[in-house]
Amino acid sequence: MPLHRETRPAASNQSAGARDAFPTATIWTMAGEEKSEHKGPAAEKEQPRTPEYFITRWPLYTPFDCPGFTPPNPISFDCEECGKETTWGLSHNYSPPGQDFTSARYQCGLCRKKYLTVMYRVSETTKRSIMGPAGTEYRYDIAQVQKIGQFPPLSIAIPKALQKNLGVSSTDLYKKSLISRNTNFGLGAVTYIRRVVQDKTDELIEVVAKLAEAHNVEPEVVNNIRAVKKERTTYEAKLKIAATVVPSSLVVDGANPLAVLYDLVSAGIPDLTEEQCTALADETKSVFEFTFTHLRAEIKVREDFVASVKKLTGKKLPEPSKEK
């Protein structure tokens, strides 16, 4: 009679040397290149669920579906010492004897002074059978992992440009949303970020109105956008009304920023899990930042360009020198 053996995923205790920890890789941060151009709310809405995203961005205590998970090497991560995003190498991936968690430690490959430690556990496995020398064997493969600790903790830093535009009160609410999100208190995260949107609804509408002016949209349309700010109704209703008068020329990758934001802040949350609320908060944050920060920056660029062109208008350009 064939024997049946069960094999569970063994803990990985490995220590990588300097050469293994930092394999040859060229990314924009190491080369000093610029980040890719912002793609708009539609592109940012879905975050890739990769092992690197789990290590660098995933909140604590939240199940992460990733069959066959192993800590990625290398990763890209912000380094306080270097003041920018750099390449980090995996220096060890260790499971203490008798414990059911693993500690993955990374080191910045540029300054080699900063470390990132993430503790995680296997929260779900899948069983499969294979034929071994002694008969059928069963193995358990990693299907899901859960982050149970991280140092330094997940960042709640807010970009300076966004913080300046938010003001003190909204910045405080924004940070509370990030803190809630990072510890998987999704209901708190989505509630705080919605409050930020509520407080900044009129400013969001004004940003869209100014963007319309920058795109030479007819004054009547711009006035219709601004008129929504005077409506005596809820902030969700204001966003909905404003979305209906946004011209097609301001639609980004097929998505109307205000319409997308309205859908997010008006979605019901009583039946959502903490994980679903966290995802909703992430999406709301992404679209809000795009509309409130990136569109504002685009307006500034267009206005500066127009001002430069006007200065040149009427000026006689110097004639090219003639060769003797």
Secondary structure, 3 states (H helix, E strand, C coil): CCCCEEECCCCCCEECCHHHHCCCCCCHHHHCCCCCCCCCHHHHCCCCCCHHHHHHCCCCCCEEECCCCCCCCCEEEEECCCCEEEEEEEEEEECCCCCCEEEEEEEECCCCCCEEEEEEEEEEEEEEEEEECCEEEEEEEEEEEEEEEEECCCCCCCCHHHHHHHHHHHHHHHHHHHHHHHCCCHHHHHHHHHHHHHHCHHHHHHHHHHHHHHCCCCHHHHHHHHHHHHCCCCHHHHHHHHHHCCCHHHCECCECHHHHHHHHHHCCCCCCCHHHHHHHHHHHHHHHHHHHHHHHHHHHHHHHHHHHHHHHCCCCCCCCCCCC
